């Protein structure tokens, strides 16, 4: 079964749901189509009501970028520091709800921003109004997520990369040419599958993102590899995405 909980603070994350994309080589369709449940409500309020997410339930999600949570900050874009605290706490909350033997996978793309202006719109347009503008910095989401997972008592199971371009291409703009794929084990204990298992060999350290049906959606190939790893390696039978939005 597939469970998806959406919230008003979440962006419309589509991932590969409903996308007409090519299935990665060597991957076959499931014997039975998955079921899907969408909970309409605030993701954080829903999570707060769950003692744990349940047995054999893992998380696959992509937390919103700071430009997508303006509602939570009085209709303004949070600063890099505010967003960092928000993402760290969000990850801590999700990982704290994992049952024993389960894991949460975060699909997060770093963001470059102008520290002098600290305005995503101006940075993206290249229009800066401050004298010290041009001091470009990164929001390293892998660091923020990992900090939250460790605060929850979880552990880092692995850290992989999904590429949206060739590895030798220089990508200019707000986002780099890769996305972090971060897997955290439950504070109640989670064992990695054996290194020689098919689940591990099917999830390489660096993978192609695959096709998307939305500009900010997760790639179909990377998403399918993640879900199959959780199913075949950890025995997951339900996937929760707290930030499915309208996807």
VEXTORLO-71484 format. One line per field, with one value per residue (C-alpha): y, x, z. Coordinates in steps of 0.2 Angstrom, whole numbers. Each point is the difference from the previous one (the first is absolute). Layout:
# VEXTORLO-71484
v = Y ... $
u = X ... $
w = Z ... $
***
This chain:
# VEXTORLO-71484
v = 0 18 13 19 13 18 17 18 4 -12 3 -10 -13 -13 -11 -14 -2 0 3 -9 -4 -15 -13 -2 -15 -16 6 -9 7 -6 -15 10 19 10 8 19 9 19 9 18 10 8 -12 5 -1 -17 -6 6 -11 -16 -9 -8 -3 -18 -16 -3 18 11 18 7 18 17 14 17 13 16 9 -12 2 19 -4 -6 16 13 0 4 -11 -6 5 -14 -2 -1 -13 -10 -1 -5 -13 -8 0 -7 -15 -3 -1 -12 -12 0 -8 -15 -17 -12 -7 14 14 18 5 19 6 17 13 13 18 14 17 17 3 19 1 -16 1 -15 9 13 -13 -10 16 6 17 5 16 -2 6 -17 -9 -14 -10 -16 -14 -17 -7 -17 -10 -17 8 7 -16 -11 12 -2 -19 -1 11 -13 -14 -7 -5 3 -16 7 16 -1 12 1 10 10 3 -8 -1 10 15 16 6 18 7 -2 -19 -11 -15 -13 -4 -8 -16 -3 -15 0 -14 0 5 -17 -9 -4 -13 2 -14 -11 9 -14 1 5 15 7 -3 8 16 7 14 11 -2 9 10 -6 9 12 6 16 12 -3 -18 -15 -10 -16 -11 6 -1 -18 -5 7 -8 -17 1 3 -14 -13 5 5 -9 16 -2 18 17 16 17 14 13 -7 16 -1 -14 $
u = 0 5 -5 3 -4 0 0 -3 18 5 4 -9 13 -4 15 -4 -18 -10 15 2 18 11 3 18 8 -1 -15 -17 -17 -8 -11 -14 -3 4 -14 1 -8 1 -3 -5 7 15 15 7 -16 -3 17 -2 -15 10 9 10 -4 -2 8 8 -3 14 0 5 -2 7 -2 -5 13 0 -9 -14 -4 -3 -17 9 10 -14 0 19 14 10 18 13 2 -18 -2 14 -8 -17 8 10 -16 -10 12 1 -19 -1 14 -7 -16 9 -4 14 7 -6 9 -4 8 1 2 7 9 12 -3 12 -5 7 5 1 -18 -7 -14 -3 -10 14 13 -8 -3 18 -7 9 -3 13 18 6 -11 8 6 -7 -2 -8 -14 6 -16 10 8 -17 -9 14 0 -18 1 14 -10 -14 12 0 15 6 -2 6 2 -1 -2 -12 6 -11 14 17 13 12 -12 1 -17 -3 -15 -9 1 15 0 -3 -13 5 -9 1 -5 -2 -4 -12 5 -7 12 2 12 7 -3 15 12 -2 -19 -9 -8 17 7 -15 3 17 9 -2 -16 -9 -15 -11 -14 -12 -18 3 14 4 -6 11 6 -9 16 7 -17 -3 17 -3 -17 7 14 -12 -11 13 13 -10 -16 -11 -18 -6 8 -4 3 -4 2 -9 -10 -12 11 $
w = 0 -3 12 -3 12 -6 8 -3 2 -13 -18 -14 -1 -14 0 -13 4 -16 -11 -16 1 -5 14 4 -8 10 10 -2 4 17 0 7 -2 16 9 4 14 1 17 -2 14 8 -1 17 9 -8 5 18 2 -5 14 -14 -18 2 -3 -18 -4 -7 -6 -17 -1 -6 12 -7 -5 10 -14 2 19 0 8 16 1 -2 -19 -1 -6 16 1 -3 19 3 -14 7 17 -8 -11 15 11 -14 -3 19 1 -14 5 18 -6 -9 7 4 -16 -11 -9 -7 -17 -4 -18 2 -12 7 -4 -4 6 1 18 -2 -6 7 -13 -10 -14 -2 1 -14 -11 3 6 17 9 15 -1 7 -12 -10 15 -6 13 1 10 3 3 3 15 7 -3 8 15 3 -2 13 12 -1 4 -17 -10 -18 -10 -16 -10 -19 -15 -14 -15 -12 -12 -5 14 -10 -4 9 6 3 9 16 1 -3 -12 14 14 16 4 19 9 19 12 14 18 5 -11 -18 -8 -18 -12 -4 -12 -13 -1 -15 9 3 -18 -7 9 -6 9 -15 -11 -13 6 -15 -8 9 -3 9 1 19 0 5 -14 -4 -1 17 8 -6 6 17 2 -5 12 14 -5 -4 12 15 -3 -1 -5 1 -5 8 -8 12 -14 -14 -2 -15 -8 $
***
